[in-house]
Amino acid sequence: MNRPARESTEQHLELPGLVRDKVAEGRAKARATRARKQAEAEITDHLPVAQLLLDLQPTHLDRTFDYAVPASMAADAVPGARVKVRFAGQDVDGFVLARLEASEHEGRLAPLKRVVSAEPVLSPAIAGLAADLAERYAGTRSDLLRLAVPPRHAAVEKEASDAPPAASLDPSALAAAWAGHEPGAAFLRHLAAGGSPRAVWHAAAGTDWALLLASAVGAVGSGGRGAVVCVPDGKDVARLSAALDTVLGPGRHVTLTADSGPAARYRSFLAVARGAVRVAIGTRAAAFAPVHDLGLVAVWDDGDDLLAEPRAPYPHARETLLLRAEREGAAALVGGFARTVEADQLLRSGWAQEIAPTRTFARERVRVAITGASDFSLDRDPLTRASRVPREVHQAIRAALEEGPVLVQTPRRGYAAALACERCRTPARCTVCTGPLRLTGPATPPACTWCGTVAEHWACPVCDYRGLRAPVLGDARTAEELGRAFPGVRVVTSSGERVLPSVPAERAIVVATPGAEPVAAEGYASVVLLDTWLLLGRPDLRTEEEALRRWSAAIALAAPGGRAVVVGDPAHPALQALVRWDQPGFARREAEQRAEAHLPPASRLATITGDAGALDDALTLLAAPASAEVLGPVPVAEEQWRAVVRVPRAEGAALSRALLELQRLRSSRKLDPVRVQVDPPTL
C-alpha cells in the first residue's frame, strides 16, 4: 500500500539533480555558441577585405562593395567565389572580385555572412568583360553575370573534372580543309604558330562549315591554346560538336546550351573554368565561357537574330566575342554564307582581313537560276508570272529527284497562313476581333489567328462573296501540292516545333521554313526557293540583308555541283547577289547606302522605350553628345512610345556612357523605368 508513495518521494528527490544537469548542459552550449560567434566575428589578418560585386537590380548600385572577411572564411572566400552578405537588411548574393589589404571605406566593414561555394566560377577576364559590356550596352554587370555564370549545382561541384589526353594534330592537314578559301590555309598556319589573326570568312555553297571551324579550333589547340565558338541554335551546335569529335577526338570540347539541362550545363562550365577542357562551343551564352589561355573566338552566321540576347542589356554574341579578342589578345573569326554590314565594317576599318572562295571555286559549287518573271520564262510559259510553282520548277525538281533529295524552302509554316476574298482580293478578317483568318488544314474551316473564332459562314464585307483564296501558303499546303504533283515521291516537312536535323541521301522532297532546313547526308541535288517576295516584304531595316542570309543558308545545303532554282524578280539586287554568290558585294553596297542615310554601322543607334511621361523625362535628363539626333517619339505598342537617339560612329562610346548615366540617375530617383537598347538588331 505504501510502495507508490515511496517511489514518488524518490523521484522528487532525483529532480534537482536532473535540473542541475540540464542547466549545466545549457551553459556549455551557450559558451560554445559564444566561442563560435567570436571565432566567426574575428577578422582574418591576411587580406581581410573582400571586394564584392553584388546581385542588385538598381543601376545606381552597380559598383563594388567592401566586406570584412572572417578568419573562418578566409580560405574559401577566394576571388571568383560565390558569397552571401547582408545588404540593406536583406540577404544578397555576390561574387568576390578581389581580396585586399585595406579598404577605402573609413567606417567599420560588415563581415561576410557565408561563403556559398569556394569554387572560383568568375574569372578576372570574364569580370572585366562584363564591365566593358555594361558600359558598351548601358547596362549592369549583375545582369551580364547572370548570362555568364550558370546557376550553382552543388552535387556537380563535388565531381572531378578529368582532363582528356592531349590530341596529336597535324597543322598542315588541318589547313588543307580550307582549300578553295583564300587565304584560309595561311590563317590556320598563323593560328598554329601562336598568332592572333582576325578574319571575316565568306563560305562557298556546299561547304562543310562545321568541319572548317573544327579545323581552325584544332590549329589553335595544336599550340596549347583554347577556343570559344558561338553558333545560332542547337542544331548548329550538334553539327559542330560532331565535327570537333572528328578533328580533335571525343571528350576534348564541351557544349554550353540551355537545352542541356542545369546539371549538364554546370558540369561543362566547371570543366572549362577548371581548365580541364579548353574548347567551348554553344549558343550565345557560350561567348562568356571562361576558357583558359584563349587563342581563338569564332562566330558562325552572325546575322542570325538568335545571337542577340533578348534580356537586358541585350548584348550580341558577335560583339561580346570581339571584345574578348581585344581584351585577351585572341584571334577572331566571323564566318557565314552571307555577310552582315557589321562584318563588312570590320574589313573596311582594317580590323580584320577577308577569307573568301576563289571565283572559280564558288562557281563550281552551285548554279543558281531565277525563274518566274523574265521574258524568257514568260515565252516558255505565259502563266509563269501568276504561278507560285512555275513549270520550270517542276521540271527542275523532277530531274533532280533522279540524283537525290530536293529541298524546297517556303517562308511560312502552317497550311494557309492568310486568306482573302476570291473575287475582290480583300483580306479576310475576323468579325469579332478583326484578326486575320487562316486555314490549319484541308478539311478545317477558316479560323481567326488572334482569338480562334471559327468563321464557317464568312462573307466578304466589300462584295459579299463567300469564296476564299490563299495568297500565302504554308509548308503544309506546299507539301500537299507537291505530293499531288509528284506521286510516289516521299514528301517531308521541317518547321516550327518539328525540325529535322538531317535527312538520308535518298529520293525525297523536303519542304522547310527558313532556319529549319535539315542537312542532307550527301547534300541536296537541287534547292528551290519559293515566295521570295514574302521575305522581301518585311518592314525592317535589315529586310534585304536577312532575306539574302536565309536564301544563302538554304542554297549552301546543295551538294557540290548542285543546282538552285529561285522563283522571284531577277532584277532584285539581293537575288542578283545570290546568283553570283556575291554576298560580300551586296553587304558593301548596303553599307554605303546606310552611310548615306546615317544608319548603322556608320552611326550608333540607341532606342529608349517607355510610357509617354517616362520617355519625356528620360529625353530631358539625357546628356547626349552634341552631335546626337533624337528621332521620334513614335508609338510602338499600347501606351508605349519609342525614341531613337543617333550619333556618328566615333561618338558611340560617349552615347553609351550618357545612357548609362541616365539609367543610374533614374534608378537613384526611383523614376518609372524605361527600356534602353544600344544597337538594336532590328528597327
C-alpha positions, 0 to 999 in steps of 0.5 A, a space after each residue: 500500500 505504501 510502495 507508490 508513495 515511496 517511489 514518488 518521494 524518490 523521484 522528487 528527490 532525483 529532480 534537482 539533480 536532473 535540473 542541475 544537469 540540464 542547466 549545466 548542459 545549457 551553459 556549455 552550449 551557450 559558451 560554445 555558441 559564444 566561442 563560435 560567434 567570436 571565432 566567426 566575428 574575428 577578422 582574418 589578418 591576411 587580406 581581410 577585405 573582400 571586394 564584392 560585386 553584388 546581385 542588385 537590380 538598381 543601376 545606381 548600385 552597380 559598383 563594388 562593395 567592401 566586406 570584412 572577411 572572417 578568419 573562418 572564411 578566409 580560405 574559401 572566400 577566394 576571388 571568383 567565389 560565390 558569397 552571401 552578405 547582408 545588404 540593406 537588411 536583406 540577404 544578397 548574393 555576390 561574387 568576390 572580385 578581389 581580396 585586399 589589404 585595406 579598404 577605402 571605406 573609413 567606417 567599420 566593414 560588415 563581415 561576410 555572412 557565408 561563403 556559398 561555394 569556394 569554387 572560383 566560377 568568375 574569372 578576372 577576364 570574364 569580370 572585366 568583360 562584363 564591365 566593358 559590356 555594361 558600359 558598351 550596352 548601358 547596362 549592369 554587370 549583375 545582369 551580364 553575370 547572370 548570362 555568364 555564370 550558370 546557376 550553382 549545382 552543388 552535387 556537380 561541384 563535388 565531381 572531378 573534372 578529368 582532363 582528356 589526353 592531349 590530341 596529336 594534330 597535324 597543322 598542315 592537314 588541318 589547313 588543307 580543309 580550307 582549300 578553295 578559301 583564300 587565304 584560309 590555309 595561311 590563317 590556320 598556319 598563323 593560328 598554329 604558330 601562336 598568332 592572333 589573326 582576325 578574319 571575316 570568312 565568306 563560305 562557298 555553297 556546299 561547304 562543310 562549315 562545321 568541319 572548317 571551324 573544327 579545323 581552325 579550333 584544332 590549329 589553335 589547340 595544336 599550340 596549347 591554346 583554347 577556343 570559344 565558338 558561338 553558333 545560332 541554335 542547337 542544331 548548329 551546335 550538334 553539327 559542330 560538336 560532331 565535327 570537333 569529335 572528328 578533328 580533335 577526338 571525343 571528350 576534348 570540347 564541351 557544349 554550353 546550351 540551355 537545352 542541356 539541362 542545369 546539371 549538364 550545363 554546370 558540369 561543362 562550365 566547371 570543366 572549362 573554368 577548371 581548365 580541364 577542357 579548353 574548347 567551348 562551343 554553344 549558343 550565345 551564352 557560350 561567348 562568356 565561357 571562361 576558357 583558359 589561355 584563349 587563342 581563338 573566338 569564332 562566330 558562325 552566321 552572325 546575322 542570325 537574330 538568335 545571337 542577340 540576347 533578348 534580356 537586358 542589356 541585350 548584348 550580341 554574341 558577335 560583339 561580346 566575342 570581339 571584345 574578348 579578342 581585344 581584351 585577351 589578345 585572341 584571334 577572331 573569326 566571323 564566318 557565314 554564307 552571307 555577310 552582315 554590314 557589321 562584318 563588312 565594317 570590320 574589313 573596311 576599318 582594317 580590323 580584320 582581313 577577308 577569307 573568301 572562295 576563289 571565283 572559280 571555286 564558288 562557281 563550281 559549287 552551285 548554279 543558281 537560276 531565277 525563274 518566274 518573271 523574265 521574258 524568257 520564262 514568260 515565252 516558255 510559259 505565259 502563266 509563269 508570272 501568276 504561278 507560285 510553282 512555275 513549270 520550270 520548277 517542276 521540271 527542275 525538281 523532277 530531274 533532280 529527284 533522279 540524283 537525290 533529295 530536293 529541298 524546297 524552302 517556303 517562308 511560312 509554316 502552317 497550311 494557309 497562313 492568310 486568306 482573302 476574298 476570291 473575287 475582290 482580293 480583300 483580306 479576310 478578317 475576323 468579325 469579332 476581333 478583326 484578326 486575320 483568318 487562316 486555314 490549319 488544314 484541308 478539311 478545317 474551316 477558316 479560323 481567326 489567328 488572334 482569338 480562334 473564332 471559327 468563321 464557317 459562314 464568312 462573307 466578304 464585307 466589300 462584295 459579299 462573296 463567300 469564296 476564299 483564296 490563299 495568297 500565302 501558303 504554308 509548308 503544309 499546303 506546299 507539301 500537299 501540292 507537291 505530293 499531288 504533283 509528284 506521286 510516289 515521291 516521299 514528301 517531308 516537312 521541317 518547321 516550327 516545333 518539328 525540325 529535322 536535323 538531317 535527312 538520308 541521301 535518298 529520293 525525297 522532297 523536303 519542304 522547310 521554313 527558313 532556319 529549319 532546313 535539315 542537312 542532307 547526308 550527301 547534300 541536296 541535288 537541287 534547292 528551290 526557293 519559293 515566295 521570295 517576295 514574302 521575305 522581301 516584304 518585311 518592314 525592317 531595316 535589315 529586310 534585304 540583308 536577312 532575306 539574302 542570309 536565309 536564301 544563302 543558308 538554304 542554297 549552301 545545303 546543295 551538294 557540290 555541283 548542285 543546282 538552285 532554282 529561285 522563283 522571284 524578280 531577277 532584277 532584285 539586287 539581293 537575288 542578283 547577289 545570290 546568283 553570283 554568290 556575291 554576298 560580300 558585294 551586296 553587304 558593301 553596297 548596303 553599307 554605303 547606302 546606310 552611310 548615306 542615310 546615317 544608319 548603322 554601322 556608320 552611326 550608333 543607334 540607341 532606342 529608349 522605350 517607355 510610357 509617354 511621361 517616362 520617355 519625356 523625362 528620360 529625353 530631358 535628363 539625357 546628356 547626349 553628345 552634341 552631335 546626337 539626333 533624337 528621332 521620334 517619339 513614335 508609338 510602338 505598342 499600347 501606351 508605349 512610345 519609342 525614341 531613337 537617339 543617333 550619333 556618328 560612329 566615333 561618338 558611340 562610346 560617349 552615347 553609351 556612357 550618357 545612357 548609362 548615366 541616365 539609367 543610374 540617375 533614374 534608378 537613384 530617383 526611383 523614376 518609372 523605368 524605361 527600356 534602353 537598347 544600344 544597337 538594336 538588331 532590328 528597327 
